[in-house]
Amino acid sequence: MKFIDEKGRIFGKINIFDLIVLIALVIGIGAVGYKIVKDRQAASQKPPTKTYIVTVKSSAMPDNYAEALLKDPRIFYDNDWFVNAKIVDVREEPAVITVQTADGKLVQAVSPDLKDVYIDIEVEDKQDIPDIRIGRYAVAIGGKITVKTIYATGADSIVLDIREK
């Protein structure tokens, strides 16, 4: 008995081209199965997350700052792109600034052009490290953070409050 007969069948039973297709099919099914199992394992190993609302104040900002923040509320940092946070609420109040009078005194006055902007940011934080982070930057009450979207940047915004959602 020959290995391949005159009709191109192996041991007279199966065509060699059919065997190649069958082997490719088994390999394909095995690869898809492996990927599904691997993805499920990776998903089960992700650290749990917790959602926080971080309230920050950007002082003495231009009149159109709040509007620009709401055009696209996702927080964006140049090195990290879009991060784990988005703006959920923005409130404005007239900014109180220090001005010098004609006689040289410093007094507090309401600015006609500038606003203090209060921003609520929803943060989906992983619980794998002990602090709360927006992107790679840790946030804490009293600390400073840059609130940046693709339309607006508020450097040195002060964190006023952090609460669980």
Steps between C-alpha positions, in 0.01 A plus 500: 500500500640837395497812717334705221312306234446593133188708589696718747350345814699421811486125572214488249266671749523882494597750235814701589329835424207408724749416776670840465163679522403289803829578680462875424145491634607328823785751548260791438245371750776440753636854457156658546436284808838595646428872444159475671647320801792746521264804484278357775803442721626856439156645578476306825843629609413871456498690830161619623411864443324763707333818375569835664381856443791745534402867533763752391511878477667683214541860611477815288436329167385666176127535443481218241703243700199310641339481157823365350524231770157366407568470125672166565493413872765225488820582687799491266874510576757521221701194604202288609231608250150459645514378858264346755310821573233724351334825598144454624414851625633854466392804705617862470519786748641849452871501586612713792845637427741730679543842338707801594321830548636837391629566852694168501266291717422140408129421503280208397275566201273298273657461158275591208682260265617203709312211662575248772401165350402202717533169317372157603709224345389136502802273547495124441796401718667159515543364850845351436682792668400686818445849356246652261632584155388696199712347229839462662456795737397445863231731636436602859302777667706817507724385217533653157410334173480607139150463360551449129270404216572536131332842508612653832779487758480619858843470659532503878138423577448428873337172612220593740321171559516130421201274560392155395225486243 
